[in-house]
Amino acid sequence: MTVDANESTFDDIVSKGTVIVDFWATWCGPCKMQGVILDEKVAALLPDATIAKVDVDANPALAARFSIMSIPALRIFKNGEIVASFDGVTKPDEIVAAANA
């Protein structure tokens, strides 16, 4: 399942289960590539995980909270705790391995 996350919904979204947070922006070409990887490959390989999209331009406080300095950036949460971080376009097998660890 893919959801849009913002400053008011973020904590609730990441509090339950496995959540892959995609920090991105509309103008970012590599972010679009990462989005395709998440939506088409990772979602199929991790059907029970939630993919949460955070637009850094619309949610600068969230980007600052997680020290997002470049995008795309992924943070994988399990029950509210970060278990893995990736910066730059990340391959599906790396994302799946981190989410299953």
Phi and psi in degrees as GROMACS dihedral restraints (atoms count N, CA, C in turn):
[ dihedral_restraints ]
;  ai    aj    ak    al  type     phi  dphi    fc
    3     4     5     6     1  -112.9    20    10
    4     5     6     7     1   133.0    20    10
    6     7     8     9     1  -133.5    20    10
    7     8     9    10     1   153.4    20    10
    9    10    11    12     1   -89.1    20    10
   10    11    12    13     1   132.7    20    10
   12    13    14    15     1  -114.4    20    10
   13    14    15    16     1   145.5    20    10
   15    16    17    18     1  -138.0    20    10
   16    17    18    19     1  -176.3    20    10
   18    19    20    21     1   -61.6    20    10
   19    20    21    22     1   -28.6    20    10
   21    22    23    24     1   -87.4    20    10
   22    23    24    25     1   -21.1    20    10
   24    25    26    27     1  -106.9    20    10
   25    26    27    28     1   -14.0    20    10
   27    28    29    30     1   -56.4    20    10
   28    29    30    31     1   -54.5    20    10
   30    31    32    33     1   -60.4    20    10
   31    32    33    34     1   -38.5    20    10
   33    34    35    36     1   -66.6    20    10
   34    35    36    37     1   -41.3    20    10
   36    37    38    39     1   -62.5    20    10
   37    38    39    40     1   -46.1    20    10
   39    40    41    42     1   -81.8    20    10
   40    41    42    43     1    -5.4    20    10
   42    43    44    45     1   -75.3    20    10
   43    44    45    46     1   -18.5    20    10
   45    46    47    48     1  -124.6    20    10
   46    47    48    49     1   127.1    20    10
   48    49    50    51     1    72.0    20    10
   49    50    51    52     1  -158.8    20    10
   51    52    53    54     1   -95.3    20    10
   52    53    54    55     1   124.8    20    10
   54    55    56    57     1  -130.6    20    10
   55    56    57    58     1   125.9    20    10
   57    58    59    60     1  -100.4    20    10
   58    59    60    61     1   114.5    20    10
   60    61    62    63     1   -97.7    20    10
   61    62    63    64     1   123.7    20    10
   63    64    65    66     1  -105.9    20    10
   64    65    66    67     1   107.0    20    10
   66    67    68    69     1   -87.5    20    10
   67    68    69    70     1   122.5    20    10
   69    70    71    72     1  -149.8    20    10
   70    71    72    73     1   177.8    20    10
   72    73    74    75     1  -148.6    20    10
   73    74    75    76     1   153.1    20    10
   75    76    77    78     1   -63.6    20    10
   76    77    78    79     1   -29.9    20    10
   78    79    80    81     1   -86.4    20    10
   79    80    81    82     1    -2.2    20    10
   81    82    83    84     1   -93.7    20    10
   82    83    84    85     1   110.0    20    10
   84    85    86    87     1   -59.7    20    10
   85    86    87    88     1   -50.2    20    10
   87    88    89    90     1   -59.9    20    10
   88    89    90    91     1   -29.7    20    10
   90    91    92    93     1   -64.1    20    10
   91    92    93    94     1   -37.0    20    10
   93    94    95    96     1   -65.5    20    10
   94    95    96    97     1   -40.1    20    10
   96    97    98    99     1   -62.7    20    10
   97    98    99   100     1   -44.1    20    10
   99   100   101   102     1   -63.4    20    10
  100   101   102   103     1   -38.1    20    10
  102   103   104   105     1   -60.6    20    10
  103   104   105   106     1   -41.9    20    10
  105   106   107   108     1   -63.6    20    10
  106   107   108   109     1   -43.8    20    10
  108   109   110   111     1   -58.8    20    10
  109   110   111   112     1   -45.5    20    10
  111   112   113   114     1   -66.8    20    10
  112   113   114   115     1   -48.3    20    10
  114   115   116   117     1   -71.6    20    10
  115   116   117   118     1   -35.9    20    10
  117   118   119   120     1   -98.3    20    10
  118   119   120   121     1   -33.2    20    10
  120   121   122   123     1  -106.0    20    10
  121   122   123   124     1   -55.4    20    10
  123   124   125   126     1   -65.4    20    10
  124   125   126   127     1   -40.7    20    10
  126   127   128   129     1   -59.5    20    10
  127   128   129   130     1   -37.1    20    10
  129   130   131   132     1   -71.9    20    10
  130   131   132   133     1   -35.7    20    10
  132   133   134   135     1   -81.2    20    10
  133   134   135   136     1   -24.2    20    10
  135   136   137   138     1  -126.7    20    10
  136   137   138   139     1    68.9    20    10
  138   139   140   141     1   -64.1    20    10
  139   140   141   142     1   -21.8    20    10
  141   142   143   144     1   -89.6    20    10
  142   143   144   145     1    -7.0    20    10
  144   145   146   147     1   -84.8    20    10
  145   146   147   148     1   153.3    20    10
  147   148   149   150     1  -102.2    20    10
  148   149   150   151     1   136.8    20    10
  150   151   152   153     1  -106.5    20    10
  151   152   153   154     1   117.5    20    10
  153   154   155   156     1  -108.8    20    10
  154   155   156   157     1   125.0    20    10
  156   157   158   159     1   -99.9    20    10
  157   158   159   160     1   127.4    20    10
  159   160   161   162     1  -120.5    20    10
  160   161   162   163     1   111.8    20    10
  162   163   164   165     1   -76.4    20    10
  163   164   165   166     1   112.6    20    10
  165   166   167   168     1   -66.7    20    10
  166   167   168   169     1   -26.3    20    10
  168   169   170   171     1   -71.7    20    10
  169   170   171   172     1   -35.6    20    10
  171   172   173   174     1   -85.0    20    10
  172   173   174   175     1   -18.1    20    10
  174   175   176   177     1  -133.5    20    10
  175   176   177   178     1    61.7    20    10
  177   178   179   180     1   -63.2    20    10
  178   179   180   181     1   -29.2    20    10
  180   181   182   183     1   -67.0    20    10
  181   182   183   184     1   -36.9    20    10
  183   184   185   186     1   -66.9    20    10
  184   185   186   187     1   -41.8    20    10
  186   187   188   189     1   -60.7    20    10
  187   188   189   190     1   -42.4    20    10
  189   190   191   192     1   -67.6    20    10
  190   191   192   193     1   -41.0    20    10
  192   193   194   195     1   -57.5    20    10
  193   194   195   196     1   -35.5    20    10
  195   196   197   198     1  -105.3    20    10
  196   197   198   199     1    17.1    20    10
  198   199   200   201     1    52.6    20    10
  199   200   201   202     1    44.6    20    10
  201   202   203   204     1   -77.9    20    10
  202   203   204   205     1   111.5    20    10
  204   205   206   207     1  -104.4    20    10
  205   206   207   208     1   -21.5    20    10
  207   208   209   210     1  -147.2    20    10
  208   209   210   211     1   155.2    20    10
  210   211   212   213     1  -128.2    20    10
  211   212   213   214     1   154.2    20    10
  213   214   215   216     1   -71.6    20    10
  214   215   216   217     1   152.2    20    10
  216   217   218   219     1  -137.7    20    10
  217   218   219   220     1   137.1    20    10
  219   220   221   222     1  -117.3    20    10
  220   221   222   223     1   140.9    20    10
  222   223   224   225     1  -129.2    20    10
  223   224   225   226     1   127.8    20    10
  225   226   227   228     1  -103.7    20    10
  226   227   228   229     1   125.1    20    10
  228   229   230   231     1  -111.2    20    10
  229   230   231   232     1   143.7    20    10
  231   232   233   234     1  -127.4    20    10
  232   233   234   235     1   115.6    20    10
  234   235   236   237     1    49.4    20    10
  235   236   237   238     1    45.5    20    10
  237   238   239   240     1    89.8    20    10
  238   239   240   241     1    -5.9    20    10
  240   241   242   243     1  -111.8    20    10
  241   242   243   244     1   136.4    20    10
  243   244   245   246     1   -71.7    20    10
  244   245   246   247     1   127.3    20    10
  246   247   248   249     1  -112.8    20    10
  247   248   249   250     1   -15.6    20    10
  249   250   251   252     1  -159.5    20    10
  250   251   252   253     1   152.4    20    10
  252   253   254   255     1  -137.1    20    10
  253   254   255   256     1   140.3    20    10
  255   256   257   258     1  -136.4    20    10
  256   257   258   259     1   139.3    20    10
  258   259   260   261     1  -120.2    20    10
  259   260   261   262     1   135.7    20    10
  261   262   263   264     1    90.7    20    10
  262   263   264   265     1   172.0    20    10
  264   265   266   267     1   -64.1    20    10
  265   266   267   268     1   128.1    20    10
  267   268   269   270     1  -118.5    20    10
  268   269   270   271     1   137.9    20    10
  270   271   272   273     1   -70.2    20    10
  271   272   273   274     1   149.4    20    10
  273   274   275   276     1   -58.1    20    10
  274   275   276   277     1   -39.8    20    10
  276   277   278   279     1   -65.0    20    10
  277   278   279   280     1   -33.0    20    10
  279   280   281   282     1   -68.6    20    10
  280   281   282   283     1   -40.9    20    10
  282   283   284   285     1   -64.8    20    10
  283   284   285   286     1   -47.7    20    10
  285   286   287   288     1   -62.9    20    10
  286   287   288   289     1   -43.9    20    10
  288   289   290   291     1   -60.3    20    10
  289   290   291   292     1   -42.9    20    10
  291   292   293   294     1   -67.4    20    10
  292   293   294   295     1   -38.7    20    10
  294   295   296   297     1   -69.7    20    10
  295   296   297   298     1   -30.0    20    10
  297   298   299   300     1   -89.2    20    10
  298   299   300   301     1    -7.5    20    10
